[in-house]
Amino acid sequence: MRKSKPTKKKKFRILLDSAFAKSSAFPRLRKKVNLAHAVHDLGLSPQAEDEEIYQVADKEKRFVLTINFKDFKKLVKRGKPGIIGIESQLTNNNIDIKLTTFLADKDPLDYIGKAISI
C-alpha cells in the first residue's frame, strides 16, 4: 500500500495596500506568502481608490492587507478574495511578526470572501 503524500497547504497571496512599505520591509512574511505591493510591485497609483485596489486583488487572486478595514470590508464579495485588516500604528517589524504568526496555520481557502481584522 502506497503512502499518500501530505497535501501541501496553499500559500496565501497577499496584496499590500498603498499605505504599506515595500514588500521587502516584511522579510518573514515574504518567506511564508506570495506578497505584492499595490504601488511598488503592481504599478498602481499611490492615490488609487480602494475599489481599484480590490479589483486588482481579485484579478490577481490576492487577499488585500489594509489599515482601511472599514472601507475595504464593504467591497468583499462571496467567492472573491478576502481582506485582512491590521492596526495602523504598528511598525513594519510588528506587522511582519503579527501577520506571519496569524497566517502560519491558516488555509487561504477558508478566508475567501471574508473580511478579518487581526
Secondary structure, DSSP 8 states (H G I E B T S, - for coil): ------------EEEE-TTS--GGG-HHHHHHSEEEETTTTT---TT--HHHHHHHHHHHT-EEEES-HHHHHTT--TTS--EEE--TT--HHHHHHHHHHHHTT--GGGGTT-EEE-
